Amino acid sequence: MDTRMQLTRLRHTLLPGRGPLVRSSDRVQAGLLLLVVLLSLITAAGAVLFGIGEHSAAAAESRRQTATRYTVTAVLLADGPVPAAAGRSGTPFGSGPTRATWRTRDGQQRVGDVEAAAGTVAGHEVEIWVDETGAPAERPLTMAAAVIGAPLGAATLGAAVVSFFVLAYRGAVHLLNRRRYDAWQREWAAHGTGTTHRGDQRP
């Protein structure tokens, strides 16, 4: 079905008219389709506003984390976790929390658990991120992640809501089609009652 036929069909569905062949179910379907279109437009506008808000919040959080977090070199006080079974490449993998010590920016000595690769031994140096208090922290949120993540999340949420509206509309149309078919069957049966077929002539 080409685009012109699809647009024509959509126009007839939205504007069924007032002719004698127009059924009440056609008007109901037109109203449902109009409602889905309006709700989808509202959802799209809401998703855009939500994405802008999320982007602003994520960008502010990225700036805050970048300003307060920094890297230090930690020295393991114990061996790292035992390597797990090797994968297909034959390389052992795995990591886990391991006791270590490090110094903060102002020279304070800290001791705590840091993430160390499997197979590392005591005395091994690892680079870690710490926050303004000197405690281990995650890597700061990058501005690129803030720019990509917020709009992507908003678009995904908007698409999910619109998909729900479309599925609900299709379910309603399916029920309307069933009712129209049943009504057509009843009309056909009523119209055919009392008719005589040529092959059923009696002497």
Disulfide bonds with the S-S distance in Angstrom:
none
